[in-house]
Amino acid sequence: MFLAAIFSSALLASAATSVDVCEAPCLLIQVADDGSYSEAMPSEDSRSTPGIDANIVDWAVFDIDGDGSAERVVIDDRESAFGPVSAVFFDVSSGEAFIAFQCQASTPETALADCETWYNSLVAADVAAGLDRVQASTRTDGVLAWETQHLLIPNVTTQASMLLAIQSVDLARAQFRLTNGSAEARRELETALLFREQRALRFSFAD
């Protein structure tokens, strides 16, 4: 109910820079006049996530990466061959908001299940096998097959970069715990979170 109130208030915001005010550690949702949105956490040096060019249609809370801290999920109206909506997962475990993952979904009701399936498909052995297929398919003379250019290479490379970004965050979190939250380890964690956000913004399977 608490998050629902936040979303309702944010959706009624009229100015492009309007931010819903709430007590920490609640999530702040910034909604522009055109419906695009971004998120932030209240802190001394608060950052906002990159804006998503879409309209919010639903929301949820779900721990997609299994770190014990639930991500805030916004389901929006971006349409693809996979369905009429997309879901964006925001990691706020560090006290700041970072985009952790996003995917296309078949319906708002199945978005979490759809995205969990996609997230769990990012397995090192499968990605390595895909990269082997890319290598074999591109070590030929002449024009590459359409499927290789437009399906195999985009899918495998985006999966590989997303998996690398996820593993970077996992390693940085482990180092942060081992050093009892040292300043250097915190900086490394924030760098890893930013890298994962950048990869998440580019992540999608080819239609």
C-alpha positions in Angstrom: 0.0 0.0 0.0 2.9 2.4 0.8 4.5 1.9 -2.6 1.1 2.2 -4.2 0.6 5.6 -2.7 4.0 6.7 -3.9 3.2 5.6 -7.5 -0.2 7.2 -7.4 1.3 10.5 -6.3 4.1 10.3 -8.8 1.7 9.6 -11.7 -0.1 12.8 -10.8 3.0 14.9 -11.0 2.6 17.6 -13.6 6.1 19.1 -13.9 8.9 17.4 -15.7 11.2 17.9 -12.7 8.6 17.0 -10.0 9.7 14.4 -7.4 7.4 12.7 -4.9 8.6 13.5 -1.4 8.5 10.6 1.2 10.4 9.4 4.2 13.7 7.4 3.6 14.2 4.7 2.5 11.2 4.9 0.2 11.8 5.0 -3.6 11.3 8.3 -5.4 9.7 8.1 -8.9 10.1 11.1 -11.2 7.5 11.3 -14.0 7.9 13.8 -16.9 5.1 15.4 -18.8 5.4 12.9 -21.6 5.0 10.0 -19.2 8.7 9.0 -19.2 10.1 8.2 -15.8 13.3 7.8 -13.7 13.9 6.8 -10.1 16.1 7.9 -7.2 16.7 7.3 -3.5 16.9 10.2 -1.0 20.5 10.8 0.1 23.0 13.6 0.4 24.4 13.0 -3.1 21.4 11.4 -4.7 21.5 10.2 -8.3 18.6 9.7 -10.7 18.6 6.7 -13.0 18.4 7.4 -16.8 14.9 8.2 -18.0 12.8 5.5 -19.5 10.8 6.7 -22.5 7.5 5.0 -21.6 4.4 5.3 -19.5 4.0 3.4 -16.2 1.2 0.8 -16.2 2.0 -1.3 -13.1 4.6 -1.9 -10.4 5.9 -4.7 -8.1 8.7 -5.6 -5.7 10.8 -8.6 -6.6 14.3 -9.9 -5.8 15.4 -11.0 -9.2 19.2 -11.3 -8.5 18.8 -13.3 -5.3 20.8 -10.9 -3.1 18.2 -10.8 -0.4 17.2 -7.2 -1.2 14.1 -6.8 -3.3 14.3 -4.7 -6.5 11.6 -2.2 -7.2 9.9 -3.1 -10.5 8.2 -0.7 -12.9 6.1 -2.2 -15.7 5.7 0.1 -18.6 4.0 0.3 -22.0 6.9 -0.4 -24.3 5.8 -3.0 -26.9 7.9 -5.6 -28.7 7.4 -8.9 -30.5 7.4 -10.5 -27.0 4.4 -8.6 -25.8 2.9 -5.2 -25.0 4.9 -4.3 -21.9 8.4 -4.1 -20.5 9.6 -4.4 -16.9 12.5 -2.4 -15.3 14.1 -3.6 -12.1 15.7 -1.0 -9.9 18.3 -2.0 -7.3 18.3 0.3 -4.2 20.3 -1.9 -1.9 23.2 0.5 -1.9 21.1 3.5 -0.8 21.0 4.8 -4.4 18.8 3.6 -7.3 20.5 1.7 -10.2 18.8 -0.1 -13.0 19.6 -3.8 -12.5 17.7 -5.5 -15.4 15.0 -4.9 -17.9 13.1 -7.2 -20.2 10.1 -7.4 -22.5 7.0 -9.3 -21.2 3.9 -10.8 -22.6 1.5 -9.2 -20.1 1.7 -7.0 -16.9 0.5 -10.1 -15.0 3.3 -12.4 -16.2 6.1 -9.8 -16.4 7.9 -11.0 -13.2 7.8 -14.6 -14.3 8.8 -13.7 -17.9 11.8 -11.6 -16.7 12.9 -14.2 -14.1 13.0 -16.8 -16.9 15.2 -14.4 -19.0 17.4 -13.5 -16.1 18.0 -17.2 -15.2 18.8 -18.0 -18.8 22.0 -15.9 -18.4 24.2 -18.9 -17.5 28.0 -18.9 -18.2 28.0 -22.3 -19.9 25.2 -21.3 -22.3 26.7 -17.9 -23.1 30.1 -19.6 -23.8 28.4 -22.0 -26.1 26.6 -19.2 -27.9 30.0 -17.3 -28.3 31.4 -20.6 -29.8 28.5 -20.5 -32.3 29.2 -16.9 -33.2 32.9 -17.7 -33.8 32.1 -20.7 -36.0 29.5 -18.7 -37.9 31.7 -15.8 -38.6 34.9 -17.6 -39.6 33.7 -17.9 -43.2 34.2 -15.9 -46.3 31.4 -14.0 -47.9 28.3 -12.4 -46.5 27.0 -13.7 -43.2 23.7 -15.4 -43.0 20.7 -13.2 -42.0 20.1 -15.2 -38.8 23.8 -14.8 -37.8 23.8 -11.1 -38.4 20.4 -10.2 -36.9 19.7 -12.9 -34.3 22.7 -14.9 -33.2 25.2 -12.1 -32.8 22.9 -9.6 -31.2 21.4 -12.1 -28.8 24.6 -13.8 -27.7 26.7 -10.6 -27.3 24.0 -8.8 -25.3 23.6 -11.9 -23.1 27.4 -12.1 -22.6 27.8 -8.4 -21.6 24.8 -8.6 -19.3 26.1 -11.7 -17.5 29.5 -10.1 -17.1 27.9 -7.0 -15.6 25.8 -9.1 -13.2 28.9 -11.1 -12.1 30.8 -7.8 -11.6 28.2 -6.6 -9.1 28.3 -10.0 -7.3 32.0 -9.8 -6.9 32.0 -6.2 -5.8 29.3 -6.9 -3.2 31.4 -9.8 -1.9 34.5 -7.6 -1.7 32.4 -4.9 0.0 31.4 -7.3 2.7 34.9 -8.7 3.2 36.3 -5.3 3.7 33.5 -4.2 6.1 32.3 -1.6 3.7 35.6 0.2 3.1 35.5 3.4 1.1 37.4 1.8 -1.8 35.2 -1.2 -1.9 32.1 1.1 -1.9 33.5 3.0 -4.9 34.1 -0.3 -6.7 30.6 -1.5 -5.9 29.1 1.7 -7.3 31.2 1.4 -10.4 29.9 -2.2 -10.9 26.3 -1.1 -10.3 26.7 1.7 -12.9 28.3 -0.8 -15.4 25.3 -3.2 -14.9 22.9 -0.3 -15.3 24.5 0.6 -18.6 24.3 -3.0 -19.9 20.7 -3.4 -18.6 19.7 -0.4 -20.6 21.0 -2.1 -23.8 19.8 -5.6 -23.0 17.1 -7.2 -25.2 16.7 -10.2 -27.3 16.4 -9.6 -31.0 12.7 -9.7 -32.1 
